[in-house]
Amino acid sequence: MRRASQYLYATSIALAGIAGAAQAASAIDLDHLTATQAAADICAGKYTSAELVSAALARAKARAELNAFITLDEAGAMKAARAYDKTHAKHRHCEPLGGVPIAIKDNIEVAGLPASAGTPALKNYVPKEDAPVAAKLRGAGAIIIGKTSMHELAFGISGYNTAFKTGAEFGVRNAYNKAKIAGGSSSGNGAAIAAHIIPAAVGTDTGGSVRIPCALNGCMSLRPTVGRYPQAGIAPISHTRDTAGPMADSMADVVLLDRVIAGGGRVEAAGLKGIRLGLVASMQANLDDDTKAAFNATLDKLKAAGVALVAVDMPKLAELNGQVGFPVALYEANDDMVAFLKRGPKISIEDLAKAISSPDVKGTYDGLVIPRKLPGPNNTVVDARPAYDAAIKTARPALQQLYKETFAKNHLDAIVFPTVPHVAADSNPDSSSLANFVLYIQNTDPGSNAGVPGIQIPVALGATSKLPVGMELDGPAGSDRHLLSIGLALEKLLGRIPPPSL
């Protein structure tokens, strides 16, 4: 009898503990919680990392239709969260991202988790070490809950990947409307942040891949100056153009992740009076009605806040960018991937290509990357090497000089433009068309090729589409922290867009 009563007592205590944890988790407002606030709350003991991570995992499973995750590491994330709570309870030491759940794009290596880069041939590749960017985040106390889905091998802007899905249909889905694309190639990050599964994530950007998903899903991101973040342990496209980049629901969180990865002190919001932003006419071409209206309304708010908007001319911008973009990315994609596969997965690039699932990426690899070709006139292909050499020796330096002169001559803090010309397109195989690719990278690609930093800020929901519209600021090379300070000020001025209905 005594043993039975002891059992009942122990059971009641355990159930009370479970109920208490569930109550605490349900009290966490994931819809408005930033990484900065979560770290402060866990530090203050308002709830535990385990409670927050449990809530994030529950929402990730509840939003499986978004196809946001390729790998959800429930056991590992909960183990790490409990370990953090135990250490915190003992030492009362708080880390910048202490106990906060985040996600990592699946082309960035995380020890013990598959790093598929969104492609079948790498689905069983499990690295033993973290990429440096992931190690920095873990070192700051972050809890990695999973690896996010992406456009296969990062070669696209739609996120329509036919290799992996957790929902009924293929393609990473927009958090505001699951019939729409999430953007690419850091697709799952954009969807997971917008759905408030996690407050922040790290992706990669070659021609727009942390900015496009945030533009289409209403989150914020930074493409840092090329070379500012370590690039080791990341499945590549182009060593000239690639960079990792933070993505988050608030600019303060983008600043926090940037400080964790790149170092440096605090970044304060800039005073907007006297800030000079350049307007380039070609970057306001091909806008849909929702994007045009939202961008123009935002410019009016900037002017009212004392920002000087300066019309600037960038002659030969499109011409120079065209001479750099495809030649550099498609040519370097072969050698850079071969080196990556030799170091890590230990397979050939030919075997990688054979297993590619998404038709658009399969065509790019088979027709251009493997044979080292570029699209030529009249549906022909030409040898990529001459165009690549010309890009590296002549066109890219000229593009970089054009940006440098434009900033200097006009005394600009940044150039401002709609991040993408259209709101999110329908999610289906056609969303990965070449026409869509060219359209959506229209404004993000030039700065990528020049290697300058850019921030993406959501400005509104489209009046008709009710989908997010984004605005980008590109600054001079090395001006990342100044850009972020402007971003903090603009976030205060513009406010946050409404979250999606869950």
C-alpha positions, 0 to 999 in steps of 0.5 A: 500500500505504501509503495502504491501511494509513493508511486501515485505521489511520484506520478502526480508530481511528474504529471504536474511538471509536464503540465507546468512545462506545457503551460509555460510553453503555451504562454510563449508568444511565438508569433511576436518573439524575436531571438533577442527577446527570447535570449533575454527571457531565458536569461531572466528565467521566464521560461526555459530553453527546453520549453521554447524549443519544444514549442518551436518543434511543435509548430514546425510539425504543425506547419509541415505543409510548408515543406520548410524543413528537410531534417527536424532534429527533435531529439538533438535539439531537446537534448541541447536545450536541456543541457543549456538549461542545466548549465544556465541554472548552475552558472547563471551565465547568459549567452547572446543566443542562449537557448534560442531555437534557430535553423540552418539551410541544408547546404551548410554543414552541421555536425551529426545532421545530414547536409543534403544541399537539397539534392538526393545524392547528398541525402545521407552525407552527415558531416562530423564538424560544424561549418564555421558559421554554424559553430559560431552560432552554437558557441553563442548558445543557439539551439539548431532545431533542424536543416531547412529545405532549399532550391536544389543545390541553391540553383534557383529562386522559387524553392520548388524542389521535387526531391524532398517534401513533408507536405502533400505537394512539392515546393517550399510554400509561402507562409502567407499563402501556401499556393505561392512560392517561398522564394529561393534558394534559402526557401525553408528559412524564409517560410519558417521565419515567417510562420514563426517557427523560429525567429532567425536562421542562416542561409546562403546567397549567391545572387539573392538567396537570403534576400528573395525569400525574405522579400516574399515572406516578409522577413529581414536579411543581410547579404554581407560583403563577400569575404566577411563571413567564413565560407568553409563547410558550405556546398558552393556555387561560386567562390567569387559570389557566395556568402552565408547570411543571416535571416530573421523576423527583426533587424535587431536579430539580423544585427545579433547574428551578424555580431555573433558570426563576424564580431564587432560591438553594438550597432545602434539605429542611425539618425535618418535625417541626412541619410542619402539613398540613391534611386536607379531607374532601371531598378524600378522596372517591371514592377507589379502594381502591388510592389510599385504602390508599396515602394512609392509609399515607402519612399514618401515615408523616407522623405518625410523622415528626412532621408534625401532621395537622389536620382542616380545614373549607373551606365552600363549596369545591366551590360556589365552585370550580364557579363559577370553573372552567369559566366562566373556562377556557371563556370565556378560551379564545376571546380568549386563543387568538385573540391567540396565533394572531394573534401566531404561527401566523397562522390563525383560531380557526375554522380551528383548530377545523375541524381538531381531531381528538379528538372530546372537544376538537372538541365542546368547541370547537365547542359551547362555546369558539367560540360562548362558551357554558357547559353549562346545565340539561337539556343546554342551553347558556347565554351564558358572559359573565355567569358569567365576570364573576361568577367574576372579580369575586366567586367567584374572590376568595372562593375565594382568600380561603377558601384564605388564611383556611384556611392562616392560621387553622389555621397550616398549611404546606399542605393534603395530599390524593390528587392524583387519586382513582383510578389510571390508567384504561384508554386508549381513547376513553371515557377522555376522557369528561366523567365521567372529566374531572370525577373526575380534576380533583376535587382539582387544580382548586380550587387551580388556580382559586385560583392557589396552588402545589402539588407532586405526589409519588409515594407507592406502587404500588397493591397491586392495580393496581401503578400509581402513586399520588400525593399533593399538597400545596397551599400559600399563594400565593407559598410555592413554595420552602417547598413544595419544601423540604417536598417534598425532605423527603418524598422522603427520608422516603417513598423512590422508587417502583419504576421500570416494567419496560422 
